[in-house]
Structures are given as structure tokens and as C-alpha cells.
Amino acid sequence: MTHVAQELASQPDCWRRAAGMAAGLAGQLPATGERIAVVGCGTSYFMAQAYAALREGSGQGETDAFAASEFPVGRRYDRIVALSRSGTTTEVLGLLTRAQGTRRSVIIGDPDSPMATMADDTVVLGFADERSVVQTRFATSALTLLRAHLGLHTDAVVEDAQVALAEPLPAGLVECTQFTFLGQGWSVGLANEGALKMREAALAWSEAYPAMEYRHGPISISTRSTATWMLGDAPAGLSDEVHATGARWVAGGLDPLAELVRVQRLALAIAEARGLDPDRPRHLTRSVILSTA
């Protein structure tokens, strides 16, 4: 079994541990009313998008999400929250250095990484760290921690993840040639992450959109060889429109985070069908460290 397959399957246990940590992190994570920015790169950026929508949507404070390289210099926040599995990502380290004077909280997987000593608050999810290049459990555990800190996590989420691991994938998806992932609100970030997993692990053509935006052009690529997967509740009438194109429609009946686990499984199934090794994704490394010379 590949590293990524083992780590993917361990997510329910990791989520329980992450949720259990939340109550003990008062002060280390944003308080209600703080104006914050959440940053990351790649998968961590998409988790930041999901968290920002959850926090602001639940009335707990203005929350913006940025790719670390695109952080708006000069904009003022009460706190910056950075997500980084490795704690070595160049763009995040650079931002944290420039942001001295603003409270900086980091959620990392490696307690010995440079990021662990340069933040004001450091939360380590060592139990969710990974050997694989392709992220699964660290990202979803970090989001679970943040979701629980907002008071928005329940045991039903873990139960849905167990279902996502146990149930067969919808028939015919492995043979599809293109995949579109849709979300609304906080699940837009998860849709972006689902599409990334398909590209990283399976080299599959995949895209992601807010569900309502899908009607404004992207639906034109849908046909009998494509699939459209909704993470969370779908807008009224959208499934009928997708069926009319001949494309496969996958309804997200589980909690959106658990639905992402099903997408991860699909990415591995396609990789296996194509003879790919998801532990060695093309052109990728576990951490992106750029030359600053």
C-alpha cells in the first residue's frame, strides 16, 4: 500500500484527535471578533479558503484567505494564521518574517521546522504529518481543528468520513476523461482541493468552480465522458442541467469534508488504473523551497 493510501485511510482517527485539541488552544487561535488573514500554499491555501468562509459565515470575524505569495502588503490584521505541513515553505516563511508586529499563529506538522520558532503561537499536528508528497490527512486535520475551534465540528463528520472510506466509489468514474468539482460557501475551497488531488495523484484533467459559476461557461465542456461532482448541497436545478449534457453527476450526500475523502480515493483509483505511483507525483516535492538568490 502506498504512503498516501495509508494516510488517507487514517483520517477519521486524526480528525478525532484534532477536534479534541481545539478546546485547549484559547489564545493560540483567533478569538471571536479578531480581523484575521489565513495563508498557505497549494493544499494549505485551499484549506485557508474553507476556514475563512466558515469563520466569517458564522459571524466570528472578518476573515480573508490568501496564497502566501499574494498577501497584500500594508493591509492590517489582528492576526495572521499560516498553515504549512512542512513548516519550510519559502513563501510562508517570507511572509511571517515580513509580518513581525502582527500576531502570527502557525499550524504545522513538523515541530522541528523553521516555522515552529518564528511564530507567536505554534500548533503542532505531529500525529497528522505525512510521508507522502500528496497531502491528505494533515490538511483535513488542520481544517477539522479550526472547524472545531469555531464550534462547527460534530461527531457526525467523522462518521461520514468512515462512510466515505467504506462505500464503493460511484460506478464509471475511473473511466471519465475530465472532472469538475463544485462547492458553495466553505466547500468552494474543498472543491479546489479535490481538483488539485486529481491533478497531483492521477494527472487527471480537473477543474473547480463555485457551483453557480459553473453555469456561466464551464458547463460547456460537460459531455458523456466527463463527471461533475458537487461537494455539499447543490443549487436547485443544477443536477438536471448536468444530466442534460450527458455528463455524470455525483451528488455530495456526505459532509463536504468527508466528501473530499471520496475524491481522494478516486484520485488514487485513477492513478492505479493508469499505472501511476501517487507517492511519486510528477514534478512535485513534499515541500516547495525556492531559491531567494
N, C-alpha and C positions, 0 to 999 in steps of 0.2 A: 504494500500500500504506500502511496506517495505521502510525503510530509503534509501537503496541502489537504489531502483527503482525510488524514488523521485529525488534523487541526480543525477542519470543517466540522467533523462529527463531534468534536468536544464542546461545541458552542453552548448547549443548554447548561452544562456544568459551569462553564466560565461565566455565563450570564447570571447564574445564581450568586456566584462569588462577587461579581462586580456590583450587583444590586445590593448585596449585603454590606458593602463598604460605604455606601452613599451617606448613611446617617452619621458616620464618624468624620465627615470631611467638612464640617461647618467652618467657614473661613477660607478653606483651601480652594473651594469652588465658588462661583459667583453667587452673591446674595440677591434676593429679590430687589428689584429696583436699580441695580447697577447697570450702567450702559457698557456693553462689552462687545469685543470683536473676537471671533473664533477663527483660527487659521490652521492650515495644514497644506499638504501637497498630495496630489493623487487621491488615493482612497481616503486619507485623513481629511482632505478638503471636502469630499462628499459627505463624510460624517459630520463635519462642521456645518454644512448646509442644512442637514436634517436637524441637528441640535438647535441651530439658530431659529428655524421655523417653529420648532416645538416650544422653545423658551418664550419667544415673542408672542406666539399664538396663544399661549396660556396666560398672558398678561404679567409675565415675571420680569420684563425689562427689555429695552431696545437691544437687539442682538443682530450683528452683521457677521457674515461669513466671507472670508477671502482666501484665495490661494495665497500662500505666504509671499510669493513674488509680486503680487498685485496689491499688497496692503497700501492704503492711501496715506502716504507720509503727511503728517501735520494734522490728521483728524484725531480728535481727542476721545479717549475712552477711559472708563474707570478701571478696566482690566482687559488684558489680552489673555485668551485661553488658547494654548497651542497643543495640537495632537500630533504625536510622532512616535511610531512604533520603535524605531531605532534610536531616536534621540541624536541623530547625526546629520540629518538632512540640511544641506547647505542653506537653503532659502529661509528655513525656520530659525536656524542658529543666527543668521544675519539679522533677521527681524528682531529677535529677542535682544540682541546686542544693541540695536538702534533704539529699542523701546525702553531703555532704562529710564526710570522716573514714572512709568506706568506699571501698575501691579501686573506681574506675569505669572500665570499658572500653567503648568505643563502636565500632560498625561502621556506617559511613556511606558515602554515595555522593558527597557534595559536600565537598571538603576546605576550602572557604571558608565553611562553615556555622558558626553559633554553637557547635554541639556539638563541633566539632573542637578547640576551645581550652579547653573546660571539663572534659575528662575526663583521667584519669591516663594512659590508653592509648587511642590513636586508630588504628583500622584503616580505611583508605580503599579502597573498591572503585570507584574512578572509572570503570574500564572497564565496569562493570555499571550505572552510573547510567542514568537513563531520561528521555526527554522525555514519555512517556505519563503520564496520571493513574493508569491501572490498572497496578499492579505485576506484573511477571513475572520478568525476569531478575535484578533486584537481590536480591529476596527469596530466590530459589533459589540464587543465587551465594553469598549470606551463609550460608545453611544448608550449602551444599557446603563452604565454608571451615571452618565449625565441625565438620562431619562429618569432614573430612579431619584436622583437629587432634585429633579423638578416635581417629584411626586406623581409621575406619569407611567411608572412601570408596575405591572402586576404579574402574579404567577402565571396568568393565562398566556403571557408572551412566551415563557419558557415551554409551556405545554404545546403551544403552536410550533415552536422550533422542533420539538420532538416529533410532531406530526410531519413537519417538513422533511425530516431526515428519514422517516419510516415509509411514507407513502410513495408509490411509484410515480415517476415523472409522467406528465401527460404524453400520451402516445403521439409519435410522429415529430416531436420537436427536434430530435437529434438530426433528422434529415433536412430540416429547414436551412435555407441559404442566407437568411438575413433576419435579425431580431430587433424589435423596437420595444423599449421599456418605458412605461408611463407612470407618473405619480401625480399627486396633488398635495399641496402644502409640504409637510415634512418628508413625505415619501418621494418628492422630486429628487432629493439628494440620494435616496436609496436607488431610484431608477438609474441615475447617473452611475452609481457604483455597480449596479447589475450589468450595465453595458460595458463598463471597464473590465469586469471579471471575464466577460465573454471574449473581449479582445486579448487580454493578457494570457489566459489559460488555454483558449481554444482557437485563437487567431480568427475569430468569427466576426463577420460584418455586423456591427451592432450600433444602435443609436439610442438616445434617451431624450424625452421631452416632458414638460408639463402636459397633463392629459388634454386640456383644452387647446393647447398649441398644436397638438398632433393633427387637428383638423385643418390647420392653416398651412397646408403644404405637404408635410411629411407623409400623410396618409396616401399620397400619390404613388409611393414606392411599394405599397402593400399589394401582394398578389398571392397566388396559390402556394408559392414556395417560401413565404415569409410568415413570421409569427409576431403578434403584438401581445405583450404581457403587461397587465395592469397590477401595480403594487398598491393595494388599498382599494377603496371604493371607487367605482368608475362613474363618470358623468352620465346622466340619463341619455340613452340612445347611442352611446359610443360603440358598444359591443355590436349592435345591429349594423352600424356603418362599417365596422371592420369585417364582419361576416359577408357583407355585400361585395367586398373586394376579392373574396376568395381566400383571404389570409386566415391563419389560425388565430383564435382569440383565447388567451389564458386569463381567466378571472382570478384576481388575488383574494382568495377567501380567508387567508390567514392574516394575522397581524403583519403589517408591512415588513418589519424586521425579520420575522420568520419567513416571509415570502422571499426575502433576499437569500435565505439559506437554500431555498429550492432553486433559485437562479444559479447559485454557486455550484450546486450539484449538477445542473445542466451543463455548465461550462466544463466540468470535469468529464462528464459523459461524452461530450463532443470531442474533447481532447483525446480521450481514449479511442473513439471511433476514427479519428484522423491520425492515430499513431503518434501523438504528441506527448511530450513529458511535461506536465504542468509545473513540476519542480524546477524546470529549466526554461522559463519563458524567453522567447526571442528578444534580444537586445536589452533585457532588463536585469537589474541587480537588486539586492534586498534593500539597499539604501542608495539614494542618489546624492553623491558627493561631488560637487563641481569645483573645478579649479577657479580660484579667485585672482590668479595672476594676470 
